[in-house]
Amino acid sequence: MSTLTPERSEPPASGFGVGRSLRSAWRGFLMIFLSVPTLSLFVLCVVFAVLVPLGLGVLLLPPFVLLLRATANLCRKVTRSLSGVEIVEPYRKLPSGKGVTAMWRRTRQMLAEGATWRDLLWALVYLPSSILLAGLPALLIVNGLHGVLMPFLWEVAYSNVDPQWYTFIKVDSSQRAGLACVWGLVQVVAGVLVTPAFMRAHGAWTNSLLAPTKEAELALRVQHLTESRTGAVDASAAELRRIERDLHDGAQARLVAMGMNLGAAEAMLTSDPEAARALLAETRAASAKALHELRDLVRGIHPPVLSDRGLGDAVRAVALESPLDVNVHVDLPARPELPLESAAYFAVTEMLTNAAKHSGGRHVDIDLSYVDGKLRITVVDDGVGGADLMKGTGLRGIERRLDTFDGTLALDSPVGGPTTVLMELPCDLSSDKAARHPYMHENE
């Protein structure tokens, strides 16, 4: 997963809107300009693919395929904003490494991947399809505006041009200029009316070429599960090492010292009762510290408040212990599954720790809600910003923890702040669970 802004763009609203149609028409022209270099990329990729058996294509093909994929991803985003059609990236992760062997593995995977050939087909037909589906409404509007302005232009600009034709109308008088104005207005209205439908058709056509096939979706799913499983195994191993280290360096060392003190006190009971009493008092204090460390260790594994009161109250308890001013809002109809609830809790805890250590801010807002089948957690601090998901090991750790549950983490942290982190975890909070485990909807 990559760094994303936490805002979720919504599909274009349905219905008629002149401003929206005009913006779509303008973007349609931009899509035509985008399609011109795309056709050049198609030619270069085909040429370099032919050169692969000669060895030269192994060097030249991967960079241009990656450039083609970046162009296709840009088209996916534009299609999303114009037509509301969400197109998922179909590409599998390329093998890493340096040297000729690694380059050959990357080239071989690119050539074997169906998404590469679908991208090439899209690059070949993108120009004519964009002209037809995206350019035609824009052309109607632009040509219509020319006709609307004809009464003001024909004597100034075209009086010495004979004849001056506007589509099928010969403009040689004021009456003919007025007729051209009416016909131009009809074209503008028609262009505005058909633009949404043409954009949806363009989105459907683009989706048919750039969306992953069922086989690609299955391969991506297998790859994602493999990576998340590896991350979960690594995280579990690291957690076990932490628990072992804390037990060895903390409670275990104290328990050993307590045993030695008790042995010494037993030996001195008859010869030096006062010294034995002092050792027993020291042992009692050590037992209290060992018990405190064990409780801290248990809270680090799974806090009792999380089991007893649920995610909302557990986050509130963490907020009370934070040195920052933390406002928590909880709007959950029920409790999530226990493993997911634990992952969400520790993710919030880590975010608060990061904010206290690195943000330089004083206030944090935490919002927990359930939207569209997902547990949504938003953490906003008023710090200096500049956080980077690719550079922060803490954020990467949170991302790996969420990835185990198919969760996502989106970061928006401009320099100067504020920093906004949006975490989403798919889960099922049914109404019967809500009846058994209601949450109070309140602000603290």
Secondary structure, DSSP 4 states (H G I P E B T S, - for coil): -----S--PPPPPSS--HHHHHHHHHHHHHHHHHHHHHHHHHHHHHHHHHTGGGTHHHHHHHHHHHHHHHHHHHHHHHHHHHH-------PPPPP---SHHHHHHHHHHHHH-HHHHHHHHHHHHHHHHIIIIIIHHHHHHHHHHHHHTHHHHHHHHSTTSSS-EETTEE--SHHHHHHHHHHHHHHHHHHHHHHHHHHHHHHHHHHHHHSPPHHHHHHHHHHHHHHHHHHHHHHHHHHHHHHHHHIIIIIHHHHHHHHHHHHHHHHHTTT-HHHHHHHHHHHHHHHHHHHHHHHHHHHHHS-HHHHHH-HHHHHHHHHHHSSSEEEEEEE-SS---HHHHHHHHHHHHHHHHHIIIII--SEEEEEEEEETTEEEEEEEE-S-----TTT-HHHHHHHHHHHTTT-EEEEE--TT--EEEEEEEE----HHHHHHS----EE-
